[in-house]
Amino acid sequence: MEAGDCVPLVEVMRGNIVESIHYGAFCVVDSRGKEPAFEGSPALMTYPRSSMKPFQALSFIERGGDSAFNLTGQEIALMCASHAGTDQHVAVLKTMQEKIGISEADLGCGAAWPHDAITRHMMKMEGKEPSPLRHNCSGKHTGMLAHARLRGLDTKNYLDPNHPVQVTIRQVLGEMVGLAPDEMPLGIDGCSAPVYGIPLREMAQAVASLADPIKLDPVRREACNKITMAMMNNPVMIAGEGMFDTELMTCLSGKVFSKGGAEGYQIVGIMPGVIEEGSPGIGIAVKIADGDQRSRARSCVILTILSTLGVLSEKDLEQMTGFGCVPIYNARQLVVGQVRPGFSLE
């Protein structure tokens, strides 16, 4: 990331003074290749982190893995998820793993406490320990292990970048973003899975193709549709109640899919025909330079874009209370500031 790649995207006001600024970049692209909007550099090369998960599942689905293991829409969604680790998520995971013939012990993501505060508290009260099933990436890892089992491959080293499963994932990802595999810098994600650097423009274009795969071959087109439908039909599997991805997909049921990633990354796909009759699918990719640990900047950017495009109504914005351009309260619940966009779109 170089100077000039990122611009002020979100301002945090206190009184009449801008107290903090979140810098970043975003790109909006439609499935026909038109780039109607961007801020910062569309060429910004960065890791999408967990926003890659729907694409990491794609090669497994297009090989017929969901049919081979009789996976449900909930289970496909969980492969694309950064779930909150609730008992509901774990129950779906266990059923999925039984179908595949693997167990928690096969997961290479590491053990974690659940993100969900109530579940975490109850586990601690009951003397339970963190586990791989509670890790927010355990669905993705279960999908990668299923991919290996589908092809009769070794499951011990499934996270090695040179394992056939990871080679296939990288190849398919490259085809979706329009880059050769060696043009995507390799990194290792927080869950130990490979992750690849992708420019914002190319990622937004891939998201648009996922939403509206009309130009893709029939097999890949069907796989893209299965993934997006699973995500939109099962939003609580993708994250959890009160989390941005789940709340946005619940609010805009059937209109968008949404997937966040670590360090301030976010993708949103707008389905074809949502903007107006006959409109193409649209892909949005956002990167917040400071990592956006409180996730306030990316939600502000996304909701501003969706509002400008007419996807979000005023009523929808009311339903998304707590995200986007929100007031800042102090300990006495007095409004002392405001989060607001630092950019405007036409």
C-alpha positions as CSV (number, residue, x, y, z in Angstrom):
1,M,0.0,0.0,0.0
2,E,1.5,3.3,-1.2
3,A,0.8,7.0,-0.6
4,G,-2.1,8.0,-2.9
5,D,-3.7,4.5,-3.0
6,C,-6.1,5.5,-0.2
7,V,-8.2,8.6,0.3
8,P,-10.4,9.9,3.2
9,L,-13.5,7.8,3.1
10,V,-15.1,8.1,6.6
11,E,-15.0,11.0,9.0
12,V,-15.6,10.7,12.8
13,M,-17.0,14.0,14.1
14,R,-17.0,15.3,17.7
15,G,-19.0,18.5,17.9
16,N,-18.1,20.4,14.7
17,I,-14.6,19.0,14.5
18,V,-13.3,16.0,12.5
19,E,-11.6,14.0,15.2
20,S,-10.6,10.9,13.2
21,I,-10.4,9.9,9.5
22,H,-10.5,6.4,8.1
23,Y,-8.6,6.3,4.8
24,G,-9.3,3.6,2.2
25,A,-10.3,2.8,-1.3
26,F,-13.3,1.1,-3.0
27,C,-14.3,0.1,-6.5
28,V,-17.7,-0.5,-8.0
29,V,-17.9,-2.6,-11.2
30,D,-20.8,-4.2,-13.1
31,S,-20.9,-7.6,-14.7
32,R,-20.5,-5.9,-18.2
33,G,-17.2,-4.5,-17.1
34,K,-18.3,-0.9,-16.5
35,E,-16.7,0.8,-13.6
36,P,-19.2,3.4,-12.5
37,A,-17.5,4.6,-9.3
38,F,-14.3,4.4,-7.3
39,E,-12.4,6.3,-4.7
40,G,-8.7,5.8,-4.1
41,S,-6.8,3.5,-6.4
42,P,-8.7,0.7,-8.1
43,A,-5.3,-0.9,-8.7
44,L,-4.7,-1.2,-4.9
45,M,-3.3,-4.7,-4.3
46,T,-4.4,-6.2,-1.0
47,Y,-5.5,-9.4,0.6
48,P,-9.3,-9.9,0.6
49,R,-8.9,-12.2,3.6
50,S,-12.3,-13.8,4.5
51,S,-14.0,-12.0,1.7
52,M,-12.4,-14.6,-0.5
53,K,-14.4,-17.5,1.0
54,P,-17.2,-17.7,-1.6
55,F,-14.5,-18.0,-4.2
56,Q,-12.6,-20.6,-2.2
57,A,-15.8,-22.7,-2.2
58,L,-16.5,-22.3,-5.9
59,S,-14.3,-25.1,-7.3
60,F,-15.8,-27.6,-4.9
61,I,-19.3,-26.7,-5.8
62,E,-18.7,-26.7,-9.6
63,R,-17.2,-30.2,-9.2
64,G,-20.5,-31.4,-7.8
65,G,-19.3,-31.7,-4.2
66,D,-22.5,-30.4,-2.7
67,S,-24.5,-33.1,-4.5
68,A,-21.9,-35.8,-3.7
69,F,-22.2,-35.1,0.0
70,N,-25.9,-34.1,0.0
71,L,-25.1,-30.7,1.4
72,T,-27.9,-28.2,2.3
73,G,-28.0,-24.5,1.5
74,Q,-27.1,-23.9,5.2
75,E,-24.0,-26.0,4.8
76,I,-22.9,-24.3,1.6
77,A,-23.4,-21.0,3.3
78,L,-21.3,-22.1,6.2
79,M,-18.4,-22.9,3.8
80,C,-18.5,-19.2,2.8
81,A,-18.9,-17.9,6.4
82,S,-17.1,-16.1,9.1
83,H,-19.6,-17.4,11.6
84,A,-20.0,-16.3,15.2
85,G,-19.5,-19.8,16.7
86,T,-22.9,-20.2,18.2
87,D,-24.4,-23.6,19.1
88,Q,-26.5,-23.3,15.9
89,H,-23.4,-22.9,13.8
90,V,-21.7,-25.8,15.5
91,A,-24.7,-28.1,15.1
92,V,-24.7,-27.5,11.3
93,L,-21.0,-28.0,11.1
94,K,-21.2,-31.4,12.9
95,T,-23.9,-32.6,10.6
96,M,-21.9,-31.5,7.6
97,Q,-18.8,-33.2,8.8
98,E,-20.7,-36.5,9.4
99,K,-21.8,-36.4,5.8
100,I,-18.2,-35.8,4.6
101,G,-16.6,-38.4,6.9
102,I,-14.4,-36.0,8.9
103,S,-14.3,-34.6,12.4
104,E,-13.2,-31.6,14.3
105,A,-9.8,-33.2,14.8
106,D,-9.1,-32.8,11.0
107,L,-9.5,-29.0,11.0
108,G,-6.4,-27.0,10.6
109,C,-7.8,-23.7,11.6
110,G,-6.8,-23.8,15.2
111,A,-9.0,-23.5,18.3
112,A,-10.9,-20.3,19.1
113,W,-13.5,-18.9,21.4
114,P,-16.8,-18.0,19.6
115,H,-17.3,-14.4,18.5
116,D,-20.8,-14.5,20.0
117,A,-20.6,-13.0,23.4
118,I,-23.4,-15.0,25.0
119,T,-22.1,-18.3,23.7
120,R,-18.6,-17.4,24.9
121,H,-19.8,-16.5,28.4
122,M,-21.8,-19.7,28.7
123,M,-18.9,-21.8,27.6
124,K,-16.7,-20.2,30.2
125,M,-19.3,-20.6,32.9
126,E,-19.5,-24.3,32.0
127,G,-15.7,-24.7,32.1
128,K,-15.5,-25.4,28.4
129,E,-12.4,-24.7,26.3
130,P,-12.0,-23.0,22.9
131,S,-12.3,-25.4,20.0
132,P,-11.8,-25.6,16.2
133,L,-15.5,-25.9,15.7
134,R,-16.0,-22.4,17.3
135,H,-13.4,-20.9,15.0
136,N,-15.1,-18.5,12.5
137,C,-13.3,-20.2,9.6
138,S,-14.2,-23.8,10.5
139,G,-16.9,-23.9,7.7
140,K,-14.3,-22.9,5.1
141,H,-11.9,-25.6,6.3
142,T,-14.7,-28.2,6.4
143,G,-15.3,-27.3,2.7
144,M,-11.7,-27.7,1.8
145,L,-11.5,-31.1,3.5
146,A,-14.7,-32.1,1.7
147,H,-13.0,-31.0,-1.6
148,A,-10.0,-33.3,-0.7
149,R,-12.3,-36.2,0.1
150,L,-14.3,-35.7,-3.1
151,R,-11.2,-36.2,-5.1
152,G,-9.7,-38.9,-3.0
153,L,-6.8,-36.7,-1.9
154,D,-4.7,-36.6,1.3
155,T,-6.4,-34.5,4.0
156,K,-3.4,-34.2,6.3
157,N,-1.7,-31.3,4.4
158,Y,-4.8,-29.8,2.8
159,L,-3.6,-26.2,3.7
160,D,-0.3,-26.5,1.9
161,P,-0.4,-24.1,-1.0
162,N,0.9,-26.9,-3.2
163,H,-1.8,-29.3,-2.2
164,P,-4.1,-30.1,-5.3
165,V,-7.1,-28.5,-3.5
166,Q,-5.3,-25.2,-2.9
167,V,-3.8,-25.3,-6.5
168,T,-7.3,-25.7,-7.9
169,I,-8.7,-22.9,-5.6
170,R,-6.0,-20.6,-6.8
171,Q,-6.6,-21.4,-10.4
172,V,-10.3,-20.9,-10.2
173,L,-9.8,-17.7,-8.3
174,G,-7.4,-16.4,-10.9
175,E,-10.0,-17.2,-13.6
176,M,-12.6,-15.2,-11.7
177,V,-10.4,-12.2,-11.2
178,G,-8.8,-12.4,-14.6
179,L,-5.2,-12.9,-13.3
180,A,-2.7,-15.7,-13.7
181,P,-2.1,-17.6,-10.5
182,D,1.5,-16.3,-10.2
183,E,0.2,-12.7,-10.5
184,M,-1.6,-13.1,-7.2
185,P,0.9,-12.8,-4.2
186,L,0.6,-15.6,-1.7
187,G,0.0,-14.9,2.0
188,I,-1.2,-17.1,4.9
189,D,-4.5,-16.1,6.5
190,G,-5.2,-16.0,10.3
191,C,-6.6,-19.5,10.0
192,S,-3.5,-20.9,8.2
193,A,-5.2,-21.2,4.8
194,P,-3.6,-19.6,1.8
195,V,-4.8,-16.1,0.8
196,Y,-4.0,-14.2,-2.3
197,G,-3.4,-10.5,-3.2
198,I,-5.9,-9.1,-5.7
199,P,-6.3,-5.5,-7.0
200,L,-9.6,-3.9,-5.9
201,R,-10.9,-3.5,-9.4
202,E,-10.4,-7.2,-10.3
203,M,-12.0,-8.3,-7.0
204,A,-15.0,-6.1,-7.6
205,Q,-15.3,-7.5,-11.1
206,A,-15.2,-11.1,-9.7
207,V,-17.9,-10.2,-7.2
208,A,-20.0,-8.8,-10.1
209,S,-19.5,-12.0,-12.0
210,L,-20.5,-14.1,-8.9
211,A,-23.7,-12.0,-8.7
212,D,-24.4,-12.2,-12.4
213,P,-22.5,-15.1,-14.0
214,I,-24.1,-14.6,-17.4
215,K,-20.7,-14.6,-19.2
216,L,-19.4,-17.8,-17.5
217,D,-19.7,-21.3,-18.7
218,P,-22.9,-23.2,-17.6
219,V,-21.2,-25.3,-14.9
220,R,-19.5,-22.3,-13.2
221,R,-22.7,-20.3,-13.7
222,E,-24.7,-22.9,-11.8
223,A,-22.1,-23.0,-9.0
224,C,-22.1,-19.2,-8.6
225,N,-25.9,-19.2,-8.4
226,K,-25.8,-22.0,-5.7
227,I,-23.3,-20.0,-3.6
228,T,-25.1,-16.7,-3.8
229,M,-28.5,-18.2,-3.2
230,A,-27.1,-20.2,-0.2
231,M,-25.6,-17.0,1.3
232,M,-28.7,-14.9,0.8
233,N,-31.2,-17.5,1.9
234,N,-29.1,-18.3,5.1
235,P,-27.7,-15.0,6.3
236,V,-27.4,-16.1,9.9
237,M,-24.9,-18.8,8.8
238,I,-22.6,-16.2,7.2
239,A,-21.9,-14.3,10.4
240,G,-24.5,-14.1,13.1
241,E,-27.3,-12.0,14.6
242,G,-26.3,-8.4,15.0
243,M,-23.3,-8.7,12.6
244,F,-23.1,-6.6,9.5
245,D,-23.2,-9.3,6.8
246,T,-26.2,-11.1,8.4
247,E,-28.1,-7.9,9.1
248,L,-27.5,-6.5,5.6
249,M,-28.6,-9.7,3.8
250,T,-31.6,-10.0,6.1
251,C,-32.6,-6.4,5.4
252,L,-32.2,-6.6,1.7
253,S,-33.4,-10.2,1.3
254,G,-32.5,-11.6,-2.1
255,K,-31.0,-8.4,-3.4
256,V,-27.4,-8.5,-2.2
257,F,-24.9,-10.9,-0.7
258,S,-22.2,-9.6,1.7
259,K,-18.9,-10.9,3.0
260,G,-16.5,-9.1,5.2
261,G,-12.8,-9.9,5.8
262,A,-10.1,-9.1,8.3
263,E,-8.2,-5.8,8.2
264,G,-11.0,-3.7,6.9
265,Y,-12.0,-5.6,3.7
266,Q,-15.6,-6.0,2.5
267,I,-17.3,-7.2,-0.6
268,V,-21.0,-6.8,-1.6
269,G,-22.7,-8.2,-4.7
270,I,-25.9,-6.7,-6.0
271,M,-28.0,-9.1,-7.9
272,P,-29.1,-8.4,-11.5
273,G,-32.3,-6.5,-11.9
274,V,-32.2,-4.9,-8.4
275,I,-31.2,-1.4,-9.5
276,E,-33.8,-1.4,-12.3
277,E,-35.3,-3.9,-14.7
278,G,-32.6,-5.4,-16.8
279,S,-29.7,-3.9,-14.8
280,P,-26.6,-6.0,-14.5
281,G,-25.1,-7.4,-11.4
282,I,-22.7,-5.2,-9.5
283,G,-19.7,-5.9,-7.4
284,I,-18.3,-3.7,-4.7
285,A,-14.9,-4.2,-3.0
286,V,-13.8,-2.0,-0.1
287,K,-10.5,-1.8,1.8
288,I,-10.1,0.4,4.9
289,A,-6.4,1.2,5.3
290,D,-6.3,1.2,9.1
291,G,-7.9,-2.2,9.4
292,D,-11.2,-0.9,10.7
293,Q,-11.1,-3.0,13.8
294,R,-14.5,-1.6,15.0
295,S,-16.0,-2.2,11.5
296,R,-17.6,1.2,11.6
297,A,-15.9,2.6,8.4
298,R,-16.7,-0.2,6.0
299,S,-20.4,-0.3,6.9
300,C,-20.5,3.5,6.4
301,V,-19.0,3.1,3.0
302,I,-21.2,0.2,1.9
303,L,-24.4,1.7,3.1
304,T,-23.6,5.1,1.5
305,I,-22.9,3.3,-1.9
306,L,-26.1,1.2,-1.6
307,S,-28.1,4.2,-0.8
308,T,-26.7,6.2,-3.7
309,L,-27.5,3.3,-6.0
310,G,-31.1,3.2,-4.7
311,V,-30.7,-0.3,-3.3
312,L,-31.2,0.9,0.3
313,S,-34.3,2.9,1.1
314,E,-34.8,5.2,4.1
315,K,-36.8,2.4,5.7
316,D,-34.0,0.0,5.1
317,L,-31.5,2.4,6.7
318,E,-33.7,2.5,9.8
319,Q,-33.5,-1.3,10.0
320,M,-29.7,-1.1,9.7
321,T,-29.5,1.0,12.9
322,G,-26.1,0.6,14.5
323,F,-24.3,0.5,11.2
324,G,-23.2,3.2,8.7
325,C,-23.5,6.8,9.5
326,V,-24.3,6.5,13.2
327,P,-24.3,8.9,16.1
328,I,-21.6,8.5,18.7
329,Y,-22.8,8.3,22.3
330,N,-20.9,8.8,25.5
331,A,-21.3,6.9,28.8
332,R,-24.5,8.9,29.7
333,Q,-26.0,8.1,26.3
334,L,-25.7,11.6,25.1
335,V,-25.0,12.2,21.4
336,V,-21.5,13.7,21.2
337,G,-20.5,13.0,17.6
338,Q,-21.3,11.4,14.3
339,V,-19.7,8.9,11.8
340,R,-20.2,10.2,8.3
341,P,-18.9,9.5,4.8
342,G,-16.0,11.6,3.6
343,F,-16.8,11.1,-0.1
344,S,-19.8,11.7,-2.3
345,L,-21.1,9.7,-5.3
346,E,-23.1,10.9,-8.3
